[in-house]
Each structure stands twice: as structure tokens, then as C-alpha cells.
């Protein structure tokens, strides 16, 4: 089914808002109301910004990482935001640990620094002993994130212009192929949909058939053949994961983060100075205002689950604020962050019950007058929360510090946390998470 005209136009408007970071002051939808103010002072708490001397919960088990072949990357990589490792739960008792294999960098003829070929070692570990159940060696050609975990024990591997799907035995099969290099992908909480960013020739067509399942992708560019030369655009698509059917497509100037759930996509519209309206645009038509957030910057929006959104906002003092809300417009919890942590990343459990936030702990606030140096980075702080109420269940360090993430994982139930720290994979057992009030069954796509 092809996307309707209003869906395409709405996506373009939303992407323009993301790229420009703001709409003109006072711009709102005709007849729309702000909804509840989700930034009013409440039971705000300031999140820790100091690295704990030891984890607040003792690890239930520890798996040394050196015997697995992992060696900590040097501090020279800090600040480059390269994806050097990925730690994920296949299920409650199996970990998928992948990491870059050190060695000489192979560059293809005519390639540049962004197309460096390197090897990734993949290991499936059985808990609690850490026994290796399967292993493999992959080749990837850039330094961006390459792995996304699925809820059924499978995973997606991104490289060049394609996506392959793997299983617990590390068997890979082609899934999707694109007309140009795939820069990024995201999934909705139910994992029915993919959002992809790909770099494609400016003159190529933008029909929904541009990307399809691997069985029908004969028209896609050959990854081993010559790459397009000349002006290129970033193409954003929303696709059904099971079939590869393209629902929406748009060309933009740079990669974008598009938060979606199974019902629609979320946009932050600037109402006036410091106020942002969070608007959920339904795939089937219409929209709903979830509420308002105060922020001095364009807030970053993420779906923690089908029915919960996390907004990361900015406060005038230069620090940040987390605001968690339900899709029915109720504020669940919020927390203030200090400006002594930078480059935060959010990881969520597959069922949406828990989330982890990791960030680099630094010695001073970073700004144009006080730039960051490697000596200013103290380490990486990991905080784990109940998604329902924001209760902090775990605070620990992660080492080595990986500024692109990949060193923290939550099990599908949220009951286990794995952290790469101090020369080992530390696995923590946590109590059952608090359910989100009014949580609905998993939604079906409209």
C-alpha cells in the first residue's frame, strides 16, 4: 500500500523541523492545543554525575574479556565516536559480544578514511559460565554502529548498502539492499518498522520500490561495483521489516533521527520561546498532542516502549533534563542532569520496562571557551532506571569508555544488565521492574 499524500507531506514537514531545530515562534497546528505541561516542577531529582567507586549492586557473575580476544582500544579513539564493540542479550541467558579486531587497516583503491575495511569478531556466550556457543568473523567498511538486536533472538547487521539478519548460531542471510550506502537505521519499539538513512545519487528515483526485500532487489546498486559519483542526498525511509515495503520516503540534507512507534511518528514543534509541543502523527491519519516540554534546544525524543516517550531537553543553566511521559499525556517522571556529563546514550529493554543512560563523566562543563581534551574525561557513567517511575536501580562505571556506546546491554525482561567494565563483562541481576501504569498490549500497525 502506497503512502498517501498527506503522509508524505507530513514527513517532509517533520524532517524539516528536525533539520532546522526550530519552527518560527508561535507556529502551531490550526486548532491544536498544547495539552498538559510536562515541564512543570515536580519531584525532580538530579542524576548522579560522579563515577562510583564500585557498582551500587554487586555483579552476579563476571566473565573476563581478555580470554575472549578483546583488548581495550586506546584513548586515541575517544572523541571520534567510532563503534568499536557491541554487547547485547540474545535472550536472558545468552550474550552476543562483538568487537573490532586490532590490526592493520585495509583501504580499497580510491577509498577514503570513511570506507576503511576492518574485522569484527562475534561471540555468543552462554550464561553464567560465559561458554562460547558460536563464533564468527565479519568484515565491515565504516566505523558507525553496525548491530541492532531484535526481540526474537535475531539481530540486524549493517554494512555498505545492505542489511543482513543473523541468528544465535551467527548464520547470516541478506534482508534489504539500498541504492547507496546505508548510513543509519532505527526500529520502532514493536520492531515492525525500520527507519533508514541512506546516501544516494541526487538524480535517482524516489519511488517506494527503491528498497525492497533481498529477493526483489535486482535494481539496487552492487556493493562490489562502482559507487555513484556526483551530488548525493540522504534518503529517509520508513519500511516494514518483514516485507521491506516502503511506507514513506523523503530526501533530506543530512541524517535524521525519526522517533516512531507502531502508530506513527513523533515531532517536536516549537510553540514559542523555550516551549515545544510534542505531536504524535498517526500513520492512519490525524494527530495527537502528547504535551509540552520546556527546553532551550530542540529536545531529543525517543520511544522507550509503545506507550512511553523519553524527551531529553536543555535547561537554561546549560545542563539537561529527562522527561518521561506516557502517550496518553501523563508525565511519569523526570530528572536533571549536570553539565559534567556529555554525549549521553539511551539503551532500552525489549519490553520497555527499563532503560539505561550512559555518558562520559568530565572534569568541567564543555563549551566553546572550555573545550574537551582527553585528560578531561574521567570515565563513563552508567545509570539504570525503571521506565515506569524513574527509580534508579544501578549506577556503575563502564571501561574502557566507548563514546559510541556498545558496552551496556539490558536483557529482554529488564531483569539483567551487562556492562563491559574493568577487563570483564559484569552481569547484574535486578529485581522485577515496576510495570508502567496503564500499559497497553503490544499495538498493531495502522
Residue, then its C-alpha position, 0 to 999 in steps of 0.5 A: x500500500x502506497x503512502x498517501x499524500x498527506x503522509x508524505x507531506x507530513x514527513x517532509x514537514x517533520x524532517x524539516x523541523x528536525x533539520x532546522x531545530x526550530x519552527x518560527x515562534x508561535x507556529x502551531x497546528x490550526x486548532x491544536x492545543x498544547x495539552x498538559x505541561x510536562x515541564x512543570x516542577x515536580x519531584x525532580x531529582x538530579x542524576x548522579x554525575x560522579x563515577x562510583x567507586x564500585x557498582x551500587x549492586x554487586x555483579x552476579x557473575x563476571x566473565x573476563x574479556x581478555x580470554x575472549x580476544x578483546x583488548x581495550x582500544x586506546x584513548x586515541x579513539x575517544x572523541x571520534x565516536x567510532x563503534x568499536x564493540x557491541x554487547x547485547x542479550x540474545x535472550x536472558x541467558x545468552x550474550x552476543x559480544x562483538x568487537x573490532x579486531x586490532x590490526x592493520x587497516x585495509x583501504x580499497x583503491x580510491x577509498x577514503x578514511x570513511x570506507x576503511x575495511x576492518x574485522x569484527x569478531x562475534x561471540x555468543x556466550x552462554x550464561x553464567x559460565x560465559x561458554x562460547x556457543x558460536x563464533x564468527x568473523x565479519x568484515x565491515x567498511x565504516x566505523x558507525x554502529x553496525x548491530x541492532x538486536x531484535x526481540x526474537x533472538x535475531x539481530x540486524x547487521x549493517x554494512x555498505x548498502x545492505x542489511x543482513x539478519x543473523x541468528x544465535x548460531x551467527x548464520x547470516x542471510x541478506x534482508x534489504x539492499x539500498x541504492x547507496x550506502x546505508x548510513x543509519x537505521x532505527x526500529x520502532x519499539x514493536x520492531x515492525x518498522x525500520x527507519x533508514x538513512x541512506x546516501x544516494x545519487x541526487x538524480x535517482x528515483x524516489x519511488x517506494x520500490x527503491x528498497x525492497x526485500x533481498x529477493x526483489x532487489x535486482x535494481x539496487x546498486x552492487x556493493x562490489x561495483x562502482x559507487x555513484x559519483x556526483x551530488x548525493x542526498x540522504x534518503x529517509x525511509x520508513x519500511x516494514x521489516x518483514x516485507x521491506x515495503x516502503x511506507x514513506x520516503x523523503x530526501x533530506x540534507x543530512x541524517x535524521x533521527x525519526x522517533x516512531x512507534x507502531x502508530x506513527x511518528x513523533x515531532x517536536x514543534x516549537x510553540x514559542x520561546x523555550x516551549x515545544x509541543x510534542x505531536x504524535x502523527x498517526x500513520x492512519x491519519x490525524x494527530x495527537x498532542x502528547x504535551x509540552x516540554x520546556x527546553x532551550x534546544x530542540x529536545x531529543x525524543x525517543x520511544x522507550x516502549x509503545x506507550x512511553x516517550x523519553x524527551x531529553x531537553x536543555x535547561x537554561x543553566x546549560x545542563x539537561x533534563x529527562x522527561x518521561x511521559x506516557x502517550x496518553x499525556x501523563x508525565x511519569x517522571x523526570x530528572x536533571x542532569x549536570x553539565x559534567x556529563x556529555x554525549x549521553x546514550x539511551x539503551x532500552x529493554x525489549x519490553x520497555x520496562x527499563x532503560x539505561x543512560x550512559x555518558x562520559x563523566x568530565x572534569x568541567x562543563x564543555x563549551x566553546x571557551x572550555x573545550x574537551x581534551x582527553x585528560x578531561x574525561x574521567x570515565x563513563x557513567x552508567x545509570x539504570x532506571x525503571x521506565x515506569x517511575x524513574x527509580x534508579x536501580x544501578x549506577x556503575x562505571x563502564x571501561x574502557x569508555x566507548x563514546x559510541x556506546x556498545x558496552x551496556x546491554x539490558x536483557x529482554x525482561x529488564x531483569x539483567x544488565x551487562x556492562x563491559x567494565x574493568x577487563x570483564x563483562x559484569x552481569x547484574x541481576x535486578x529485581x522485577x521492574x515496576x510495570x508502567x501504569x496503564x500499559x497497553x498490549x503490544x499495538x498493531x500497525x495502522 
